[in-house]
Amino acid sequence: MRATHGTAVDPGQTVPNGAFPSGNGRPSGVEPPVPGGPEHSDYYLLDNLLTDEQRALRKKVREFMDREVIPIINPYWERAEFPFELVPKPAQLDVAGFQISGYGCPGMSNVTAGLVIPELARGDLSISTFAGVHSALAMMSIALLGSEEQKQRFLPPMARLEKIGAFGLTEPAHGTDVVEPEKTARRDGDSYVVNGYKRWIGNTTFADYVIIWSRGDDGHVGGYVVETGAPGFDAHVITGKTALRRVQNAQISLTDVRVPAANRLAGVDTFRDTEKVLLASRFCVAWEAIGAAIAGYETALAYAKQRKQFGMPPAAFQLIRYRLSRMLADITDVLCMQYRLSQLLDEGDYSMPRVALAKMHYTEGARAILADARDMLGGNGILLDYHVARHLCDIEAIDTYEGTDTVQALIVGRDITGYNAFVPGAPGH
């Protein structure tokens, strides 16, 4: 991993919960609340369906996020810097690679991955995005589409977080229509020469490998494992973001970058091969939305019970109890839905429209829950100290990447009606 941005935080410059010592002075009684455990959001006792090992893993990930991430993360968000010193630490969790089996990866079931991902997101959506790009996009591309030799060569160091991955599909002129990447790769002896641009590529400024998707001079789409130190590879951070400010999204410029032929993913024949990867990643993003929603609900619930207004906690008022109940109902809805989807995937019943429906529904619900939580915290809701504002800003990016709710609706709509609405007909047709 090559750290090119960001500086470490001096422990003496922060206080618990990631607040700044210069103070947003906290009067007694309005300290940022300590959210509860999973029992506060698992109203239908899905926990009873889990094994002891699964519950222990979830607990380990939550404790890691509470201990290592949440106390320091807010200053990084405000400075739009990535916490590079955190990158090696998740290696102790042994979760990189998520559902990939072998090659040093944990080989989780989809249900188990669904316990890890929302815990990462509950703590911080930028950290869960970093993990998702590395594991569900870069590593999964190699695991699903690489040769055995490529898997043996790339995956073990990535599983140990010694090498970091990124995924370059989106282009400046191709967002939703990524099915039409530019013809930018040509064979030259034992190498491919790759040219062009990619945009919004997370992890790129410090990644070791970027999976670049490009259309070759033969018209076929290929996936290329590009080493970021290669001559002609250049990445510039996109600045001015109001969401996922710590994620190092970049625009990549590739100028006659030579990629060994051995680095072209062996299992890629057409663009449709990328759908296998995008399904796994979109499933991950759906879980991220749930984790963010749980963070908002847990914080609002704790705040309503701990703060005092008119001589009593806000939780004593009927209006607050109604709002909390609605938030819990929405979370229970998506948890049950996603648990069943995870089971279907574990049974081998893969369906992009089902995953699209989940991503559409959960991100929409998470945005509403976080907005409600922010409102329930009043003025404190816009302070980073209380974390909800950070989640509320970040969920906008989660709602957008891997396809907006509109795109997901078109995928589902095409499946249930048989009509393709992505490419509109000419006027009058």
Secondary structure by P-SEA (a helix, b strand, c coil): ccccbbbbcccccccccccccccccccccccccccccccccccccccccccaaaaaaaaaaaaaaacccccccaaaaaaccccccccccccccccccccccccccccccaaaaaacaaaaaaacaaaaaaaaaacccaaaaaaccccaaaaaccccccccccbbbbbcccccccccccccccccccccccbbbbbbccccccccccccccbbbbbccccbbbbbbcccccccbbbbbbcccccccccbbbbbbbcccccccccccccccccccaaaaaaaaaaaaaaaaaaaaaaaaaaaaaaaaccccccccccccaaaaaaaaaaaaaaaaaaaaaaaaaaaaaaccccaaaaaaaaaaaaaaaaaaaaaaaaaacccccccccaaaaaaaaaaaaacccccaaaaaaaaaaaaccccccccccccc
